[in-house]
Amino acid sequence: RDLVQSTVDGHNVTIFAYGQTGAGKTYTLHGTPQEEGIAGRAISELFQILKRFQQSSNAARSFVVSASMFELYRNRLVDLLRRPEKRAKSPPCSPPCSPKLSLRSSESGLQVDNLAEEEVEGAMQLKRLLSRGLAARSTAPNALNAESSRSHLLFTIKVTSTDGQNPLSGKLVLCDLGGSERLKKSEATGEQLKEAIEINRSLTALGDVIEAVAERKRQVPYRNHKLTQLLQDSLGGTSKTLMFVNCSPARCNLHETA
């Protein structure tokens, strides 16, 4: 709740789910149709905060909520809100399925060009948007998980408010990281092998950045990977970060979690 409040107050907030394939990262963030995960609960809390705010003495301040959703698949950005909802669970299609997404630096930070961003007016509308994007995510079966996520998924909720003079903007990024996996154990081959190698490479880069930020090093290697570039304004400065580390309870995975 405090992190959602911080988003309304103008901070950049990121919630990660990290762990090996099959450990429950996607369940933690997105839950099931019967039981909401962190994302659904955060959305409900956000609109409850906005409702209370508008009913208070600060009702003169207006709010705009918008959202975007994309996956980083083999170091390529794929817009999940532009693609058809009904499709096979396969690697992302190539253009002209969706405009090419590219990174661009601006005064307000790193921007993703051509990324679809939709305004919403209520919690249910935002949850439907989230479900639409999740249905388009790249998944594939392997020896560790029947529906393994083959990409990093970033769902961004932006909250912009103004009282007519002083605009305020914050964002909440829900990041479902692709699962780390030992290639021999997951029995990945062909395209899945390439996917796994890229996921492991990006997670190593993320670990290097987190270590550098924690130790307050002068040089933080954000530019070592597209994932860390995308998360730069969510990992340093005045941003707030929460990471769920998902560990498998299976004895055969002890070496991964010890």
C-alpha positions, 0 to 999 in steps of 0.5 A: 500500500505504501508503494502504491501511495508513493506512486500517487505522490510522484515517485517511480516504484518498481516491483520485481518477481525474480527466481528460477523457472517454475518457482511462482514468479508469474503467480506472485505478480498476476495470480489466477482468475480465482485469486489476485496477485500483486498486480490486481491488488495494486490496481485496486489499491490505486483507485481506492487511494484516488477515490479517497483523495478526490473526496478530501479537501484536495478534490481540486487536483485531477488525476489521469491514469494510463498504462503500457505493457511490453515484453523484452524477448531476446533483447527485442521489445514487443508491444503487448497491447498492440498485438491481437489478443487471440494467437498461438503461444509462440515467439513474438511475430515480426513487423508489420504485427506491431511498430518497431519499438526503440529506446530514446533518451529525453529530458524526462528519461529513457522513452520507448518510441511507438509504445502503445499507452492507454488511459483508463478510468477505473480499476476494472478497465485497467485489469482488463488491459492487464489481462489483454497483455498477459494473453499475448506474452511469449511462453513455451513448455520445458522440462521445468515448467509447462508454461514457462515465460520466455521473456521479461514482462514490464507493465507500467502504470503512470499516474499524472495529477495536476491542480492547474499549476503544479503537475505531478507524475509517478509510475508503478512498474510491475516486472515479471522477470523471465526465469533463470534456468540451468540449460542442462536441467531445462533441456532447452534446445533450438529457439528455447536455448537461445531464449534461455541464454538471453534471459540468463545474460540479462539477469546477470546484467541486472544483478551487476546493476543492483550490486553497484547501486547497493554498494554506491559505486560511482559507475553503475553499468546500466548500459550493459543490457537493454533490460537495465537501461529500461529500469534505470529510473526505477533502480536509482535516485529517489525511486523505490524498489521491492523484489520478491525472490521466488524459491522452489521448495523441491529438493532437486532445486536446492543448489539454485536457492541455497 
